[in-house]
């Protein structure tokens, strides 16, 4: 729901080569950061679970600096899914992550490991569990454990989510902070959300209010947000039918620092 702004000029070209394989090219020219080119590819397998789900899924992305981001998602057996994420920076290995998710009738349990190193005995382990208490209420917990390089630490957090007729409220709490989110659907064209975050270590709080308006007659979507730092963000997407083109305009304005950013993008496909 919250807008994803950008600065400068952006061109995104999506090309479907078959019903299972798609590639994309992305060019971003920015005056304040390094310009970049990304090439991405997505493959979706033949194992169809629903109209919106099929496995395996392979996603890859590489930029002009030879930084690679790759993901593999597959359902091994019914209810058990695995996800592997690999990141490299040029020829240097940055991250390897492997996770397993099991989806039961009214619960989801998962375990994830990141950068495991048997020789140095280092890495990160994360355990998640989400239980449906009622058809509308779900409660869960997460345990994050990091070890190695002379350091060891763990963080335990709890969370909950309640789903109403046209709204969703969620909250998470740990020793590091508290986060609360409220999402409301006004009608088929208007949606709004508010996010409240408290950092207990720095004793700072942060609130973001955002909304989305879908102007169907104009084939246009408007996303705006404002936060407690007085930063206003806006992203407008306009579909140029009947051609498969989308025009995107992005803007950021901070009243305190008196700084602004502007971006314009074009999506093909």
C-alpha positions as CSV (number, residue, x, y, z in Angstrom):
1,X,0.0,0.0,0.0
2,X,2.8,2.5,0.9
3,X,4.3,4.2,-2.2
4,X,7.8,3.0,-3.3
5,X,9.4,6.3,-4.6
6,X,12.5,6.7,-6.8
7,X,14.6,9.5,-8.1
8,X,15.6,10.2,-11.7
9,X,14.5,8.3,-14.8
10,X,13.5,4.6,-14.9
11,X,12.6,2.3,-17.8
12,X,11.3,-1.2,-17.2
13,X,10.7,-3.6,-20.1
14,X,8.9,-6.9,-19.3
15,X,8.9,-9.7,-22.0
16,X,7.1,-13.0,-21.7
17,X,8.9,-15.6,-23.7
18,X,6.4,-18.4,-22.9
19,X,3.7,-19.2,-20.4
20,X,6.4,-20.2,-17.9
21,X,9.4,-18.0,-18.7
22,X,9.7,-14.2,-18.5
23,X,12.6,-11.7,-18.7
24,X,12.9,-8.0,-17.8
25,X,15.3,-5.2,-18.4
26,X,15.5,-2.2,-16.0
27,X,17.5,1.0,-16.5
28,X,17.7,3.6,-13.7
29,X,19.3,7.0,-14.2
30,X,19.7,8.9,-11.0
31,X,21.5,12.3,-10.3
32,X,22.2,11.5,-6.6
33,X,23.3,7.8,-6.9
34,X,25.0,5.5,-9.3
35,X,22.9,4.7,-12.4
36,X,22.3,1.0,-13.0
37,X,21.0,-1.6,-15.4
38,X,19.3,-4.8,-14.2
39,X,18.5,-8.0,-16.1
40,X,16.0,-10.3,-14.5
41,X,14.5,-13.7,-15.4
42,X,11.6,-15.6,-13.9
43,X,10.6,-19.2,-14.4
44,X,7.4,-20.8,-13.1
45,X,7.0,-24.6,-13.2
46,X,4.1,-26.9,-14.1
47,X,3.0,-27.8,-10.6
48,X,-0.2,-25.8,-10.4
49,X,-1.7,-25.5,-6.9
50,X,-4.1,-22.7,-7.5
51,X,-4.8,-20.1,-10.2
52,X,-2.1,-17.9,-8.5
53,X,0.4,-20.5,-7.3
54,X,2.6,-22.8,-9.3
55,X,6.0,-24.4,-8.5
56,X,8.9,-24.4,-8.8
57,X,9.6,-20.7,-9.0
58,X,13.1,-19.5,-10.0
59,X,13.9,-15.8,-9.9
60,X,17.2,-14.2,-10.8
61,X,18.5,-10.6,-11.1
62,X,21.9,-9.2,-12.1
63,X,23.0,-5.6,-12.5
64,X,25.8,-4.0,-14.5
65,X,28.2,-4.4,-11.5
66,X,27.7,-8.2,-11.7
67,X,25.8,-8.3,-8.4
68,X,23.6,-11.4,-8.4
69,X,20.3,-12.0,-6.5
70,X,18.7,-15.4,-7.0
71,X,15.8,-17.2,-5.4
72,X,14.3,-20.7,-5.7
73,X,10.9,-21.6,-4.2
74,X,9.5,-25.1,-4.4
75,X,6.8,-27.2,-2.7
76,X,8.5,-30.5,-1.9
77,X,5.3,-32.3,-0.7
78,X,1.9,-31.0,0.1
79,X,2.2,-28.2,2.7
80,X,6.0,-28.3,2.8
81,X,7.8,-25.5,0.9
82,X,11.5,-24.6,0.7
83,X,13.1,-21.4,-0.3
84,X,16.7,-20.7,-1.1
85,X,18.2,-17.2,-1.5
86,X,21.7,-16.5,-2.9
87,X,23.4,-13.1,-3.1
88,X,26.8,-12.3,-4.6
89,X,28.7,-9.1,-5.1
90,X,30.9,-9.4,-8.1
91,X,33.0,-12.5,-7.3
92,X,32.4,-12.3,-3.5
93,X,29.8,-14.5,-1.8
94,X,27.5,-12.3,0.3
95,X,24.7,-14.4,1.6
96,X,23.2,-17.8,1.4
97,X,19.8,-18.5,3.0
98,X,17.7,-21.7,3.2
99,X,14.3,-21.9,4.7
100,X,11.5,-24.5,5.2
101,X,7.9,-23.7,5.7
102,X,5.1,-26.1,6.7
103,X,1.5,-25.0,6.3
104,X,-1.0,-26.9,8.3
105,X,-4.7,-26.6,8.5
106,X,-4.6,-23.6,11.0
107,X,-0.9,-23.0,11.5
108,X,2.4,-22.1,9.8
109,X,5.8,-23.2,11.1
110,X,9.1,-22.4,9.5
111,X,12.8,-22.5,10.1
112,X,15.4,-20.4,8.3
113,X,19.2,-20.4,8.4
114,X,21.4,-17.7,6.9
115,X,25.2,-17.8,6.1
116,X,25.8,-21.1,7.9
117,X,29.5,-21.8,8.3
118,X,30.5,-25.1,9.8
119,X,34.2,-24.3,9.9
120,X,33.9,-20.9,11.7
121,X,30.8,-22.1,13.6
122,X,28.8,-19.0,12.7
123,X,25.5,-18.1,11.2
124,X,21.9,-17.1,11.9
125,X,18.9,-19.3,12.8
126,X,15.3,-18.2,12.9
127,X,12.2,-20.1,14.0
128,X,8.7,-18.9,13.2
129,X,5.3,-20.2,14.3
130,X,1.9,-18.7,13.6
131,X,-1.3,-20.3,15.0
132,X,-4.8,-19.5,14.0
133,X,-6.8,-19.2,17.3
134,X,-10.1,-18.3,15.5
135,X,-11.0,-17.7,11.9
136,X,-10.1,-14.0,12.5
137,X,-7.4,-14.1,15.1
138,X,-3.8,-15.4,14.7
139,X,-1.0,-15.4,17.2
140,X,2.7,-16.3,16.7
141,X,6.2,-16.0,17.9
142,X,9.7,-15.7,16.3
143,X,13.1,-16.7,17.8
144,X,16.2,-15.3,16.2
145,X,19.6,-16.6,17.2
146,X,23.0,-15.4,15.9
147,X,26.3,-17.0,16.7
148,X,30.0,-16.8,15.7
149,X,32.8,-14.3,15.4
150,X,33.1,-13.9,19.2
151,X,29.5,-12.8,19.5
152,X,26.3,-14.6,20.4
153,X,22.8,-13.2,20.9
154,X,19.1,-14.1,20.6
155,X,15.9,-12.1,20.2
156,X,12.4,-13.4,21.0
157,X,9.4,-11.6,19.6
158,X,5.6,-12.1,19.6
159,X,3.0,-11.0,17.2
160,X,-0.7,-11.1,16.4
161,X,-3.1,-10.4,13.6
162,X,-6.9,-9.8,13.6
163,X,-8.8,-9.7,10.4
164,X,-12.2,-7.9,10.3
165,X,-14.7,-7.6,7.5
166,X,-12.8,-4.8,5.7
167,X,-9.8,-4.2,7.9
168,X,-6.7,-5.9,9.3
169,X,-4.8,-5.0,12.5
170,X,-1.4,-6.5,13.4
171,X,1.2,-6.0,16.0
172,X,4.7,-7.3,17.0
173,X,6.7,-6.8,20.2
174,X,10.2,-7.7,21.3
175,X,12.9,-6.3,23.5
176,X,14.1,-4.1,20.7
177,X,10.8,-2.4,19.9
178,X,7.1,-2.5,19.1
179,X,5.3,-2.3,15.7
180,X,1.6,-1.8,15.1
181,X,-0.2,-1.7,11.7
182,X,-3.8,-1.0,10.7
183,X,-5.1,-1.6,7.2
184,X,-8.6,-0.5,6.1
185,X,-10.5,-1.0,2.9
186,X,-12.9,1.9,2.3
187,X,-14.4,0.5,-0.9
188,X,-13.1,-1.0,-4.1
189,X,-11.2,2.1,-5.0
190,X,-9.9,3.5,-1.6
191,X,-7.5,1.8,0.9
192,X,-5.6,3.3,3.8
193,X,-3.1,2.2,6.4
194,X,-1.2,3.5,9.4
195,X,2.1,2.1,10.7
196,X,3.4,2.9,14.3
197,X,6.9,1.8,15.2
198,X,8.7,2.3,18.6
199,X,12.5,1.7,19.0
200,X,13.0,0.9,22.7
201,X,16.8,1.2,22.4
202,X,16.9,4.7,21.0
203,X,13.5,5.6,22.6
204,X,12.2,7.0,19.3
205,X,8.9,6.5,17.6
206,X,7.8,6.8,14.0
207,X,4.4,6.9,12.4
208,X,3.5,6.6,8.8
209,X,0.1,7.2,7.3
210,X,-0.7,6.2,3.7
211,X,-3.5,5.7,1.3
212,X,-4.2,4.4,-2.2
213,X,-6.8,5.5,-4.6
214,X,-7.7,3.5,-7.7
215,X,-9.3,5.8,-10.3
216,X,-10.7,3.0,-12.5
217,X,-12.2,5.3,-15.2
218,X,-8.9,7.0,-15.7
219,X,-6.8,3.7,-15.4
220,X,-4.8,5.5,-12.8
221,X,-3.5,4.6,-9.3
222,X,-2.4,7.2,-6.7
223,X,-0.4,6.2,-3.6
224,X,0.5,8.9,-1.0
225,X,2.0,8.8,2.5
226,X,3.2,11.2,5.2
227,X,5.2,10.4,8.3
228,X,6.2,12.1,11.5
229,X,9.4,13.4,10.0
230,X,7.2,15.5,7.7
231,X,8.2,13.6,4.6
232,X,5.5,13.4,2.0
233,X,5.7,10.7,-0.7
234,X,3.6,10.3,-3.8
235,X,3.6,7.8,-6.6
236,X,1.2,8.0,-9.6
237,X,0.8,5.2,-12.1
238,X,-1.2,5.8,-15.3
239,X,-1.9,2.9,-17.8
240,X,-1.8,4.1,-21.4
241,X,-4.3,1.7,-22.8
242,X,-4.8,0.0,-25.2
243,X,-1.0,-0.2,-25.5
244,X,0.8,-2.2,-22.7
245,X,2.5,0.9,-21.4
246,X,2.4,2.5,-17.9
247,X,3.7,5.9,-17.0
248,X,4.9,6.4,-13.4
249,X,5.6,9.7,-11.6
250,X,7.3,9.8,-8.2
251,X,7.9,12.6,-5.8
252,X,9.3,13.1,-2.3
253,X,9.2,16.3,-0.2
254,X,10.6,16.9,3.3
255,X,9.4,20.1,4.8
256,X,11.9,20.1,7.7
257,X,15.1,19.7,5.6
258,X,13.5,21.5,2.6
259,X,14.6,18.7,0.2
260,X,12.7,17.2,-2.6
261,X,13.2,14.4,-5.2
262,X,11.4,13.7,-8.4
263,X,11.3,10.7,-10.7
264,X,9.6,9.6,-13.9
265,X,9.3,6.1,-15.1
266,X,8.0,4.1,-18.1
267,X,6.9,0.5,-18.0
268,X,6.5,-1.7,-21.1
269,X,4.6,-4.9,-20.7
